[in-house]
Structures are given as structure tokens and as C-alpha cells.
Amino acid sequence: MNNTLRVALAIVALVLVWTPAGAQNEKNNWIFGYHSRASFGPIPYNGIPSINSDQACSSISDSAGNLQFYTDGVWVWNRNGAVMPGVQTTQLQGYADTSQGALIVPKPGSGCNEYYIFTTQSPFNFPHPTLMYSVVQMNAMTGGGLGDVTVKNVVLQPDVSSQITAVGDGTGNYWVMSHSYGGGGAPNNVFYPFYVSASGVTPMPSSTGYPHITGHNIASNGLYAAGWGAVGQMKFSQDGTRVASAVPSKYVEVCNFNKVNGLVSGCIVFNSDLSLLHFPFDASTVYGIEFAPLGRYLYVSTYGEAFPSPGSYCQLVQFDLQIPGPGVVVATSPSNYRGKTDMGELQLAPDGSGIYLARHGTVFLSGTYYISRVPFPDNPYPSCGFVQFGKALSGMPSWGLPNMVQGPLSCATCTMTTINGVTFCCSTDVNGQTCCKRLCPVGSTETNINGATLCCTAKGGSPIGSGTTIFCCSKP
């Protein structure tokens, strides 16, 4: 290694040892709906999003808060709004008009360079809706420095609902949870966990909860179609100790979650409408769901049913998980929207400003659309508050808000540092020793030489000289 590079890396090491970890800004830019965006951090995205989705959406920023890319489960756009080359001819096999049809999860250890996109399909449009994953690499040669899809549509589990959620396990890895479908004779009470680590995506043993079956449709005086038991949101709590699922036309299910082995247990339900009653809901079609940051309160939104005339109201309801009961109504859609589906998904903001509620193009003032907000979600009603005009948007919202990893999220297990025009990933271990290495380009692998030096190896070639690519300095 030349002396200039040695000195530069030594300086980087000192900075990393004495500089506290930066803020986690990966959730700061939301891309959703009909060309909508909302920003919550110091680096707002000001472009016009290309997305045009009724529901499915997910977006991710880097550790500094710069938008990386976004997706509707079918198309993947870079930060400039251009379709990534890898999906221009063959797209992802998700479905934009399904509740949680896309979810972006950073690959642990990749330093904001590699991401998984998990996708699901509509239970109304696919006979065997399937959970799949694809891969985006930000340094892909085909992406022009803005990322590209390099792996597409790897099947993980058939016959699943449209619900997927994720949470960190506290070690830098993630749990991704899916749920069974219940159509065509498939089971309807199974939770499917997947462990995401630097080694990849690993299926783990499943668990059973309550059946996700459909309830009584008062308009037809019969059961809802089977697909209604497989939509809506599912969310982990911020600490990952619980998982909750909305079962439209039926109930809300809340279970305990073990972050060590991925197992679900102790499930309970709220507001089953087996007797045709579903108080305090005016409509039985529960849909959106989100935990308050401290986990005591659970917020649930409902669709407004159009029949029988004049139809029911959309509502936002708060449940106290320490005192199981019917819950209390926080907000109801305006009287002129009775019988219309104007409330959608729920998502906690990354800046502490509360929980946001998607409104399907109905909250409009002076030429601007808004999403609504619960500003103090850890407080009981009415001190939790409700703000109809919660956040101004560009574009128009639909029912979906970005599906994101719950709880702490950081794609950066290292600090990106440029030295002599070469970008390195530098991290400090528990002993205070700093190592820096170059991120290998797509199609290359890392090679350990003499037990210490990490090098980039060209595909099909031999190790490149350590004078240009090294960097682990934990050993001489």
C-alpha cells in the first residue's frame, strides 16, 4: 500500500473512532400513490416520482437520507425517476394494486450497496399468489451509478396473502414475515418468517395463528370473497416483540413474536364480527394497521362499505393492548364521504411527527393533497390527537403508504469514504480497530489473502494487487 493511502486510512480510522454514529435516515423519503412524495429529513427528494400505484409501494434512502430508489412491486425506478435497465423488458412479478405488494430490505453487510425487494401478488388476480424476492445493486455496471435490478423473482413461498412486513433483530439482520392465503384449499392461519442476513434470505420454521377467513357481507347477506381474508396491512411493533394483522371483514389479530427464532405465539383477536357486530367499527372491512412507537396502542383504519345504502363510514380506531377491549374511534371520514373508501394504510414517520394515514385523494385544500396524522400516538384517545391536514404532498395519495422495515433501520454497517477517487467502506469493531475495504463491483468476489487482506477478484481472473484494493487493517 502506498504511503498516501496509508495516511489517509489512518485519518479515517481516527475519525471513525471519535465520531458518533450518524442518524438513521433510510426512511426519510416516501414515494407512493399517484406521483406523490413526502420527505421527513434534511435531504428532501424534490423530483416528480414516476410511481402511479393504488397501493403497493416501497422506497429507501441511504444512511445520509438521499433517495436511492423506489418500487411498486412491478417496476423499479432510480432516484431520477428512470426505470432501472433490469426491469425494462421483464418486470418484477408483484402487483401494484395490492396492499403490501412491495417491501425493500437492505442486505446486511452491504454498506447501502445491495437491497432485497420482496413482492407479493393480489389474491383476487392470481390463483396462487406467491412471495418472491429480487435484488438491486447500487454499483451495478448497467445502472450508470444509480443502481440496477440484478436478480429477479426468486420464489420463496406460494399461496401467500398480500401482507409482508419486516423488523430488525437487534444484531444488524432482519426478519421478514409473510402470511398464508387461504384460497384454493391452502391454509389460512400460517405465519411464514424469513431471516435476512449477509448470507442471504433463509426460510425459517412457520407458526400458526388464527384463521384469516372472511366475515359476513351485509350487502349480499353472505360471506365476503375469499380474497378479502388475504389483504390489508400486517406490521411488526417497533421493538419487534409483536406482530399485528388486519383481516378485512373479520377482525384484528395481534401475536407475540420471538426475534431469536422467528416464532409467533399467544395470538388474540379484536372485534370478530361472527355475530354480524363489529363495534366500534361502522364498517367491517379493517385494512390499515400500525403500532404506536412504545407498543401499547394499535391503530387500525377501515374501508367504508357502500351498501346497503347509505353505506358505512371509514374510521380510524385506537386499541389499548394492555386493556383488551373494543377500542375507541379517533377519527371518522367526513359525512359527505359516507360509503366511500377514503382511508387507507398507516405508517409511522421517521422524524417523531406521528403516525400518518393515507387518504384516497379526499383531503384537499388550495390545490394541494394531504395525508392525515396522529401526532401523539403513544397517548390514549383523545390526547393522541388527529390532524386531518397532516402533511402536504406533491401528487395525489391513494390507499398505500410506503412499506418499510419497522423499528431501527440502517443499511450502513460502514462509513462510505472516498480516497484518491476510490470509494471505501470503513467500520470500527468492538476493540476500536478500524478496517476499510473497497466494495467489489458486480460480478466480483472478495478474497482473503494471508488471513488479513481483502481484495477484489475479477470474475474469472486472479487477485488484483493489494496495493490498490486492500484495506483490512486489523492485522499486519
N, C-alpha and C positions, 0 to 999 in steps of 0.2 A: 504494500500500500504506500502511495507517495506521501511525503510529509504534509503537504497541504491538506490532503484528505484526512490524515490522522488528527491534525489540529482542529479541523472543522468538526469532526465527530466528537472530539473531546469537549468542545464547546457545547455541542448539542447535549452531551451527557450531563454536563453541569446544569444546563437549563432545565432538562427533564427532571433532575433530582430535586431542584429547588422550586420548580413551578408547579402549583397545584393543578389537578385535573380540570380540564375545561368543562363548560356547561354541555349538557346533552341536548343537542338542537335538531336531532334527526326527525322529529315530529313537527317542526315549525311551519312547514308549508303544506297546506291541504289543497289537493286538486280533486274536484268532484263535480257531479251534476252536469249542467249544460254550460260548459266552458267557464266554470266557477273556480275561484281561488280564494283562500283566506290565509293570512300569514300571522304568526304569533311570535316572531323573533326579530333579531336585529338585522337579518338579511332577507327582506321580503322578496318573494318572487313577483315580478311585475309584468310578466308576459301574459298573453292570452292563451289559456290552456286549450289543447286540441280535443280534450275529452268531451264526450257527449253521451253520458250514461244515466239511465234511470236509477240504478242502484250501485252495482259493483264498482269499486274504485279503491285504489291504494296509492300512496305517494311516499317518497322517502327523500330526506336531505342528508348531507354529510354531517360530520360532527361539528362543523362550524356553522351549519344552518343553510348552506347553499343547496337548492333543489338539485337532486340527482336525476330522478326520472319518475314516471307515474304510469298507471295502467288501469284498464277497465276489465281485465281478465281475458281480453282478446288481443287488443293492440297494446304496444308498449312505446311510449314517447320519451325522448330525451328532454333535457331541460329547455331546449329551444323549441319544443313542440313538434319535432320531426319524428316520424315513425322510425324505430330502430331497424337497420337493414335486415336483421334476422327474422323479423315478422312481416316483412313486406310482401312475401309470397305465401308463406304458411304461418298462420297466426296461432296464438295460444288457444287452447280448447276450453276456455272458460265461457262465461255467458254474462254479458253486461247487464241484463235485466234480471238479476237475482241478487238476493240481499247481501251476502258476503262472498261474492264471486271472485275476489282477489285479495291477496294479503302478501305484502313484501316483508321478508325477514332477512336481516344481514347474515352472511355466513361468518360465524365466529372465527377470529384469527385472520380475516382477510384485509383488515385495515381499511374498511369502506370501499373495497375494490370489487367484492363479489356479493351478490344477493340472490336469494331464492324468491320466486314468485309462486305462491300456492294459489291454485284456482279450483273452483267448483262450478257445477252446472245447474241449470234450472230443473227442479223436479217436475215441472209442468211441460218441459220441452224435450227432455232426454229420458229414454226408457230406463237407463241405468246411469244416473248422474255419478260422475267419477271425480275423486280428488287427485290432482296431479301437481307436479312442480316443474318449473322452468328456471333457468339460471341467466342472470345478467352479470356481465363482467365489464367494469368501467374502463379497463385498459385494453379491451379487445381491439385488435388492429382494424377490424371492419367498422368500428364505431366512430372513428375520427376523434378519439379522445372524449367522447360523450357517452360511451357505453354501447353494448350490443347484447342481444339475446344469443347465447352460445349453446344452450341446451334447452330443448322444448318438450313439454308434455310427457314427462315421466310419470307413469301411473303408480299411485300409492295405494288407493283403496276404491273399489267400485261400490255402487249403491249407497252413496252418502247424501246427506242433506246439503243445503247451500250454506251451512254455518261453518265457519272456521275462525279461530281466534288463537292468539299466541301470547306467551309471557316469558320473561327471563327467569332462569332457575337460581340466580344469585352467583353463579360461577362464570358467567360470560356466555353460557349456552342458552338455548330456548326450548320451550315446549310449544308445539303446535297441536291444537285439538280440533278434531272433526267429529261428526255425529252421523249415525246411520240414518237411512232414508225412510224405510217403512213401506215402500211401494213394491208391487210385484212379488209379494211374499218375503221381501228382505226384512231383517229385524229392524225394529224402530226404537230400541232403547239402549243402543251401544255407543259408548264414547271411544273414539279411536285416537290415542295420543302418538305423537311422533317427536323424537328427540333430535334437535338440530345442533350440531357441534362442528368443529373443524373437520371432523371425519365425514360429515355428510348428514343425510336425513335417515334416521333409524326408526322403523316401526317398533312400538312397544306394546306390551300386553294391554288388551282393551278392558273396559269396565262397563257395567250396566247400571242404568238409572231407571227413571220412569218411562213408559212408552210414549213416544211423541206421536200420538194419534189425534185425530181431528174431532172437534166438537159439533154441536148442533147449529145448523144454519137456519135461523128463524125465517129467512126469506123463502127457502124451499121446503121448510119443515122436514129436513133430513140432514145427513152428515155433510160437512164440507168435503170437497175433493181431497184425496189422499195427499196431494202436494202441499196442502196448507199445513200439514204437520211437519214440513221439512224446510220451511223458510223462516224469516225473522233473524234476529241477531243472537249470537252466543258470545259471552265475554268472560274473561278471567277478571278477578279482582286485581287491584294494583299490586298487592303483595303476593298474588298467585296462590292463595290458600283456598279460594273458592272459584267455582265456575257456574255461571247462570245462563239459562237458555230460555228464550221466548218461544212458546209453542202456539202459533196463531190459531185462534178459535178454540183454544183449550185452556192453557194455564202458563204459569211461570215456574220453571224448575231451578232450584239452587242446590248445589252439591259442594262437598268438601273436595279439595284437590291436594294430592301429595306431590310436592315438587321434586322429591327424590326418585320415586318410581313411576310417576305419571298416572297413578290410580285414582279413580273417583269413588267417593263413598258418601253415605249419610244424606242422600238426596231427599229434599222435601219439595212440595209444590204449593203454590199460592193461586187461589182463585180458579179452581176447577169449575167448569160450567156443566158438569154432568146432569145437574138438575135444571139446566137452562138458565141458571142465575150466575152472574159473574160480577157481582158488586165488588169494588166501586166502579168497575168499567161500565161505560154506557155501550161500548162495542166489545164484542168478544175476541176480535182479531188483534191480539197483542203482537207487537212487532219489534220495536226498538228496545234496547236494554243497555244499561251502564251502571257500574258501581261508583259510589262516591269514593274519593281518594282514601279515606280511612276505613272503608269497607262496611260500615254499619248500615248505610242506606243504599237501596237499589232503586233505580229509576226505570220505568217502563212506559213506552208510548204505545198507542193503539191506532189502528186504522178506523175510520168512520165508515160504517156499513150503510149502503144506500137504501136498502129495503129491510123491512117494509116501510113505506113512506110514513113520516118524512126522513127516516133514517136516523142513525146514531151519530154522536159527536166523537171526534178524536180527542184523546185525553193523554196527559202526562201524569203518572201516578208514582208516588213515593212509598216504598215498603221499608219498614224497620225490621232488619234481620235479627235483631236481638229480642224483639217482641213480635213474633209472627202473628199477623192479622190481615185484615182486608186492605190495608194501605189507605192513603189519602190522596185526593186529586189535587195536584199542584196547578194544573192549567187545563183549559178546555178550548178547543178551536172556536173561533167566532161563530155567532149564531147563523151568519149567512153562509157558513161552511158546514152546516149540519148535513150529514150524509155524504160528505166528500173526504177523500183520503189526503189530508194536507199535512199530517205529521209523519215523520219517518224515523231514521236511525238516530242514535245518540252517540256522542263521543266526547271524552274528557279532553280539555285543552291542555297543551304542554306548559302554558305560562301561568297556571293557577287561576285563570279567569273563570273557571267553572265548567259545567257540562253543557254542550251545545246540542240543539235539536234541529234536525233537518225539517224544513217546511217546503212543501212542493209548490214553489212559486206563488205562495199566497201572502207572504209578509213583504209588503211592497210600499215604498214611500219615496216620493220625489224622484222617480226614475231609477231607484236602487232596490235590489232584493236583499233580504236579510235572513239569517238563521236565528233562532231563539236561544235563550241562555238561562241556565240555573246558576246564579253567581256564587252561592254558598251551599254546595251540595252536601257538605258534612253536617249541616244544621237540619233539625226537624222542620217540617212544614208548620207555619208559614215563613219562618225565618230563613229558609233556604232561598226564598225569593224566586221570581220569574221575570225575565225581561223579554217581552215579545220581539222587540227590535234589538236582538242581542249582538249581532255583528254584521256590518255591511259587507257586501260581496261585489265582485265583478262577476258578470254572468248570472245565471239563474239556477238556484238549487233544485234538486229533485228529492227523492226519498233517501238517497245514500249519502253517507259521510265516509271519509277515508278509513278503511280498515287498517288498524295499526297494532303493533306489539303493545300489550298492556304493561304498565309499570315501567321501571327504568329501562332505557334502551340506549345502547351506544355501539355503533358499528366500528368505532375506533379503539382497537386494543393497542394502538400505537399513535405516535405523533408523526404526521407527514412532514418531511423536511427535504428541501432541495439543496444539494451541494454540487457545485460545478455543473449545473444543468441536469443532474441525475436525482430522481426522487427516491428517498429512503423512508422506510417505516421504522421508527425508533421507539423502543419501550424500555421501561425500567422494572427489574424484577424485585422480589421481596427483600433482597440483600442490598438494594440500591445500585446494582450493576446495570448499566445501560448497554443495549445492543441495537444496532441499526443494520437493516438489510434492504436491499433493493427488491421491490415487488417484481416477481418474474412475469414476463409477458405471457399472454395466452399461448398455449402450445409448448410451454417450457415447464421444467420441474426444478425443485430445489435439491441440491446435492450437498451432503455433509462430507467434508474433506478433513482428514486427520482429527475427526471428532470435534472440530471447532468452527471451521469456516463454512458459511452458507454461500453457495454460488448458484447462479442461474445457468442451467444447462440447455442449450438449444436443442429442440426436438430432433432426435436422430444424430446429434453431434456429441462433442466431448465437452467437459467443463471449461468454461471461459476462465481466463486468468483471474486469480483472486485480487489482483491489483485494481481491477475495475468493478468488481461486483460484491465484494465482501461486506463483512460488517459485523458479524457477531464478535463482540469484544469481551465476552465473559471469560474467555481463556486465551492465553497467548497462542 
